[in-house]
Amino acid sequence: MKDYYYFLGIEREDGIEEIRKAYRKLSLKYHPDKSESDPFFEKRFREIREAYEVLSDEDQKRTYDHLLSLDCTSTKSNLPPKIKSFHANKIRVKKGEEIIITWQTQNADVVKIHPFGLEKAFGERKFKVTNFGEDRKFQLIINASNTLLNQTVAHGITIIELSEHEEINPHVTPPSSTPETTLEEKEISLLTKCIIIVISLLILGLLYWILYHS
């Protein structure tokens, strides 16, 4: 698992001011504009920015510290990471409507869900979408990584915005529009079939008689 404290050169006990100070100092030092697109500087800058995005967010930092503690006491898997499930309780919602997502991964020591950031290997999150894109869509993407193998898998969910006058439940299958057949209608249908059979037999008998006596 990546050590974001090492990337910024700080201790786990350092507060937000130390985190910001370290980020400003290192981001200026390793900014790609100052290195003429040197691959080392570009990679270092990405690591610094990634570390700051996690450690400067209180919720993400709490999750990261928990995962880092587990990582220090557990053996990493040498199997490829998997996303066993990633679901939303609804994918067509109105602006501001609550959505619940659940996920479960396997063999992954780093799990991120865009746009929320670092998450545990499995869990549940409730949220509301207030800003959809111009196409009235909101994209959720989960990335599960095994840093030992340097492998990552991803899966996405698209949330679609409903307008105020739309009332659509995507989880309910509309009932069939075919009307039910009543008992009386069934009896009439059976009688009609019997009459057709009798008439057909009479016609065949008549044709046979004509052919036999001609």
RAHU-V790980 format. One record per residue. PHI is phi in whole degrees, 0 to 359 (NA if undefined). OMEGA is omega as a letter, one per 30 degrees, with the letter a starting at -180 (none if undefined). D_LAST is the distance of its C-alpha to the last C-alpha in whole Angstrom. Layout:
PHI:OMEGA:D_LAST, PHI:OMEGA:D_LAST
//
This chain:
NA:a:99, 295:l:101, 261:a:105, 292:l:105, 292:l:109, 293:l:110, 302:a:108, 266:l:110, 68:a:113, 233:l:114, 260:a:114, 295:a:111, 278:a:114, 294:a:114, 271:a:113, 297:a:111, 294:l:114, 295:l:115, 296:l:111, 295:a:111, 298:l:115, 295:a:113, 296:a:110, 299:a:112, 295:a:114, 285:l:112, 293:l:109, 289:a:112, 293:a:113, 253:a:110, 297:a:108, 303:a:106, 295:a:107, 263:a:111, 241:a:109, 55:l:108, 61:l:104, 292:a:106, 303:a:103, 296:a:105, 294:l:107, 296:l:103, 295:a:102, 297:l:105, 295:l:105, 297:l:101, 296:l:103, 296:a:105, 294:l:103, 298:l:101, 297:a:103, 293:a:105, 300:a:101, 279:a:101, 286:l:105, 274:l:105, 259:a:102, 301:a:104, 292:l:100, 294:l:99, 296:l:103, 298:l:103, 295:a:99, 298:l:101, 299:l:104, 295:a:102, 292:l:99, 295:l:102, 295:l:104, 294:a:101, 296:a:101, 286:a:104, 248:a:104, 235:l:100, 266:a:99, 288:l:96, 281:l:93, 258:l:92, 257:a:88, 299:l:87, 291:l:86, 225:l:83, 253:a:82, 287:l:80, 201:l:79, 204:a:80, 229:l:79, 240:a:79, 288:l:78, 202:a:77, 240:l:76, 234:a:76, 222:l:79, 271:a:81, 301:l:84, 89:l:87, 281:a:84, 286:l:85, 235:l:83, 239:l:84, 247:l:83, 229:a:83, 209:l:84, 210:l:84, 240:a:86, 217:l:86, 61:l:89, 240:l:90, 260:l:94, 227:l:94, 234:l:91, 232:l:91, 238:l:89, 280:g:89, 257:a:90, 274:l:92, 105:a:94, 292:l:95, 223:l:93, 284:a:93, 297:l:90, 211:l:88, 167:a:88, 216:l:87, 219:l:89, 253:a:88, 201:l:88, 232:l:88, 262:l:87, 248:a:88, 231:l:88, 269:l:85, 284:l:84, 298:l:83, 271:l:79, 64:l:80, 231:l:80, 227:a:82, 259:l:82, 248:a:84, 226:l:84, 255:l:85, 241:l:87, 245:a:88, 238:l:90, 250:a:92, 289:l:95, 293:l:96, 266:a:93, 58:l:93, 236:a:89, 224:l:88, 239:a:84, 221:l:83, 209:a:80, 235:l:80, 229:l:79, 254:l:78, 263:a:79, 252:a:77, 278:l:79, 265:l:77, 284:a:78, 298:a:79, 269:l:76, 276:l:74, 227:a:73, 237:l:71, 255:a:71, 289:a:70, 262:a:70, 250:l:67, 283:a:64, 300:l:62, 294:l:60, 297:a:56, 274:l:55, 284:a:51, 292:l:51, 287:l:51, 272:a:48, 281:l:48, 297:a:47, 296:l:45, 294:l:44, 295:l:43, 295:l:41, 296:l:39, 297:l:38, 294:l:37, 297:l:35, 297:l:33, 296:l:32, 296:l:30, 297:l:29, 297:l:27, 295:l:26, 298:l:24, 298:l:22, 297:l:21, 294:l:20, 297:l:18, 295:l:16, 296:l:15, 296:l:14, 296:l:12, 297:l:11, 295:a:10, 294:l:8, 296:a:6, 294:a:5, 287:a:6, 261:l:4, 275:none:0
//
